[in-house]
Amino acid sequence: MILINDKKCSDLKIVFSELPSIPKPKRNFEERQVNGRSGSLLVDKKTYNNITITLQGHAECKRTELIDYFGFTGELKFETSTDRFYNYRVVDLSIKEILDDGVLLQFFITLSLYPFKFLVSGKEKITGTKNLNLKNDYNVDAYPKLKIFGSGDIGILKNEIQIMNIKDITDYIEIDCEADVVHRNNVSFDSKTVGDIFYLDANKSTNISFTGNVTKAELIPNWREM
């Protein structure tokens, strides 16, 4: 059984022919031919492709209910591991009415999954003042969301090394490390920011600390794994 946005497929009497295995995401490499050298030179881009899966099944519901259930994007969980989820996008959904009254449907759906699965616990907010001590127990770097409350110029340090400085803050600033965005109330602070977006290293502990007038920091770690 699966859950879409925490709603069980059994609520719509959906039965799948079988559930797919989820392959390891494909890492991107570039092969370059070098004159005077045998074989190819591999350049690791350190990125991964999305995973495509197809599900086939039957549902005892209306066509519109099935379409609304999957939507366009969302979170996919398997009953065997509800503490983890995949972010997905619907690539294709084909529906065939088996009975004339339209309440028994056959369908094929293709989903594009983000390369990694996320931990539900990674949505939990971690709070602190001058220091945040974080331990990434998973095998993939995590890109958190950080909200800093304070004013003036604020510096961010990762393991005691300054990686970012943000000027002219009033009240708070937000950093989305996955989207590589620094903003306040959706107004960009790129012109007032010096430095690089950070991540929480896989299988390591990380200390995030701050300089300047900081009253509180809130971090959502977005733990994920392969």
Buried (B, 14 or more C-beta within 10 A) or exposed (E): EBBBEEEEBEEBEBEBEEBEEEEEBEEEEEEEEEEEEEEEEEEEEEEBEBBEBEBEBBBBBBBEBBBEBBEEEBBBBBEEEEEBBBBBBBEEBEBEEEEEEEBBBBBBBBBBBBBBBBBBEBEEEBEBEEEBEBEBEBEBBBBBBBBBBBBEBBBBBBEEEEBBBBEEBEEBBBBBBEEEBBBBEEEEBEEBBEEEBBBBBBEEEBEBBBEBEBEEBBBBBBBBBE
